């Protein structure tokens, strides 16, 4: 019993260190990008969105490297479900989110398409280095698309990102060593937190007699999604809905293409048949649910946010049954 308590404490400690590591990494990276003349729009769409996925990246890579592939897969599937159902749902319950039409017709299809891309890649029940290379190429294509589309954004959307970066204290014109320090300390925190989470999660799963997939889908997934939750809630409170929604979609794209891409380059990941028949279909269904929700009046209302949370709960019950 004492051993289980220590393992749980290690897991909780890892989540805490991971959260602050991600916060410092995002803040330092955003300030560095701003000092180098990168536009707030690009910083928001890339550094902030992908930086909040850094915990999943570290946990997935450490898990794959340590021979715990189920934890890596479970973390990505669970985090993406939490991003859509839990984070967008809770955020819109706190404050209804207005949605730009381009999110429905541009970002959402990309997120859905990259998630769907997993099917042919894992059909042989393994995710190899060549599969990871394809995923990373799809991520590169998305980044190129983002950079090329920045100039066509409406002034209101550009203004949202400028206000968000300024309010976060990341809008500056001079390079500071403290920002480099934030990046270094944040990165170290991510590595330490990721290691503690993987070690704690593996031991807790073994002690309780549950699979690594289950703990990856639940505790680890929610824990590594805390930076996305914090970013979306702050953006919603400032009435910056585009950032709240864009952060979730960008994070989901990075989770699938970036994290699974890197993890499979580190080590070939064996795939359980349940990923093809249960976890991936559920994630695709919840992702599809966003289309009518976002298209309905171009706003996620409070009752629609409640539906997303309920869908997340139903998905969890189905996957953990």
N, C-alpha and C positions, 0 to 999 in steps of 0.2 A: 504493500500500500504506500509505503514511504517512497519507494522508487517511482510509482506512478505519479505521486504528488510532485516530485522533482522534475519529472518529464513534462508535466503540465505547466509548471512554472517556467521551464526552459522554453516551451512553446510560446507562452504568453510574453516572456521577455524578448524572444525573437521577433514577435509581431510588433512590440513597442519600438525596438531598435530599428526595425525595418521601416516603420512608419516615419520616424523622425529622419532616418537616413534618406528616404525618398523626398521628404519635404526640403531638406537642406540641398540635396542634389538638384531638384527642380529650381529652387530659388537661386542657387549659385549659377546654374547653367543659363537660366533666363537672363540674369544680370550680365553674364559674360556675352551672351548673344546680343543683348541690347547695346553693350559697349562697343561691339564690333559692327554696329549699324544694321543688324538684322531687324526687320520690321516686327512690331508687336503681333501682327496677324500671323506671321510665320512662326514666331515664338510660341504663340498660343496653340496653333495647329500641330506643331511638332514637339517642341521641347516640353511644354506642359502636358499635352496628351500622352506622349510616349514616356515622359519622365515619371508620370504617375503609374506606369506599368512596369517600372524598374523592379519593384518587389517580385512580381510574377516572373520576370526574366531571371533574376538571381535564384529564386527558389527552384524554377524549372531547370536551370543549368546545373545547380548543385545536386538536385535530385537525380538528373540523368547521369551526371558524372559519378555519383555514389551508387549507381545501380538500383535506383528507385523510380523507374519510369512511370509507374502507375500514379505516383504522387505528382509528377510533372504534368501528366495528362489531366488528372483530376483537378489540379489547380487551375489550368487554363479553362477547362469546361465550366468549372464552378465560378470562376471569376467573371467570365463573360455572361453567365446567367445572372450573377449578382449585379453586374453593371447595368443590365437592361431592366430586370425585374425589381431588384431591391433599391439600387441607387437612383435610377430615373424615376421609379415609383415613389420613393420617399421624398425625393427632391420636389416633384410636382405636387405632392400632397402639402408640403410646406409652402410652396408658391407655384401656381400653375405656370407652365413653361410655354412661351410662344415659340413657334418653330418656323424657320425659313423654308420655303418650298424646295430650295436646292438640297436640303438635308434629305428630303424624301426621294427626290429624283436623282441625286448624285451620290452622297455619302452612304446612304442606306444600301443601295444596290451593291456598292463596292464591298461594304462589310459583309453582306449576305453572300456575295460571290466568292470572297476569299474563304469564308467559312465552308461554303459548299465545295471548294477546291480540295478540302481535306479528304472527301470521299474517294476519288480515284487514287490519291496518294497513299491512303492507308488500307486500300482494298485487299492488299496482300498481307495485311496484319503486321506490318512494320513500317516505321517511318525512318528511312535511311538518310544518309548524307546527301544523296542526290535529290531526295524529296525536300530536304531542308533548304537546299540551294534554290529549288523552284519557289518555295515559300518566301525566301529572302528576296528573290527577284520580283515577286509580286509586291512585296513591301516597298522595294525601290521604285517600282512603277507608280505606286500610290504616292510616294513622296514627290516624285517628279510632277505628277498630276497636281498635287497641292501647291507646289511652288509656281506652276504655270497658271493656276486659277486664281491666285491671290489678287492679281490686278483687276479681275472682273467682279470682285466682291462689291456689294453695295456700301455706301458710306456709313450706314447705320451699323452694319456688321463690323466694318473696320474700326469704327468708333468704340464698339463694345470691347474689342480686344485691346485697344489702346488704353481704355479706362481700367480694364482688368489688370494689365501689366503695371500701370502707374499706381493703382491702389495697393498692389502687392509689393510696391517698393522696388520693382525690377526695371524701372525705366531710367536709364542713366547713360551718360555719354563717355564716361571715363572708366578705364579698367582698374579694378581694385584687387589687391592680393587677398583681401578677405573673401572675395567671391571665389577665387581659386581654392581657398581653404575650405569653403562650404562644399565645393564639388568633391574635394579629396575626403573630407570627413564624412560627407553624405555617402560617398561610394564605399568607404570602409564600413560604415554602419549597415549598408545594404548587404555586404558580404557577411559580416558577423551575424546580422539578423537572419539572413537566408540560411546560413549554416545551422543556427540554433533552431529555426523553424523545422528544417528537414530532420534534424536529429530528434527533436522533441516529438514531431508528428509520427515518425517511424516507430519510436518507442511506445508512444501512447496507443497507436494502432495495434501494435503487437500485444501490449498489456491488456487491452480491452477485447482482443480477438476480432477486430474489424479490419477491413481491407484498407490499404493506403488510398485507394480511389475514394472511399467514403470520407476519410478525413481530409483528403485534398479537395473534395467537392464542397465541404462544409467549413470547418474551422479555418483551414489554411486559405481557402478561396476568399472568405469574407475578410480575414485578416489582411491579406495582400491587396484587397480592394479598398481599404480605408483611405488611401490618398485620393482615389477617384471620388469617393463619397465626400471628402472634405472639400475638394475643388468644386464639385458640382453644387454643393450646398452654399458655398461662399458666392459662386457665380449667380445662383438663383436669388440669394438675398440681395444682391446688387442689381437685380433685374437684367442680368446678362445671360439670357436663356440660351443664346446660340453657343456660348462657351460651355454651359452645363450639358447640353445635348452633344455638342461636338467632342467634348472630352470623353464621353462614354463611347461614342462610335470610333473615335481614333484609338482609344485604348483597346477596344475589342479587335480592331484590325491588327494592332501591334501584338496583342496576345497570341493570336493564331499564327500570323506570318512571321513575326519576329522571334517570339519565345520558342515556339515549336521548331522554327527554322534553326535557331542557334542550338537548341537542346539536341536536335537530331544530328547536327554536325559534330557535336561533342561525342555522342554515343547513339548508335542505332536503337530506336525505341520500339520494343515489341508492343503491339496493339491488341487489346482484348476484344473479342467479338462484340461485347456489349457496347463498345464505343460506336460501332456501326449501326447497331439495332436499337439502342436506347439513348445514350448521352448526346450524340451528334444530332439525331432527329429531334430530340427535345430542344436543344439549343437553336436549331433552325426554326422550329415552330414558334418559340418565344421571340426570335428575331423577326419572323413574319408578322407577329402580333403588333409589332411597332408600326408597320405600314398603315393600317387603318387608324391606329391611335394618333399618329402624327398627321395623317391626312385629314382627320376630322377637325375642321376649323383651324388647321395649322396651329394647334395648341394642345398640350397635354393637360387636361383639366384634373382637378383633384380626384374625381371619381374614376377617371381613367388611370391615374397613378395608383389608386387602390386596386384596380384590375391587374396592373403590372405586378404589384406586390403579391396579389393572390396567385397569379400565374407562376411567380417565382416559388411560392410556397408549395403549389401543386406539383411543380417540376421536381422540387426537392423530395417530396413525399414519394413520387413515382420512382425516382432514381435510387432512393435509399430504402425502398421497401424490402 
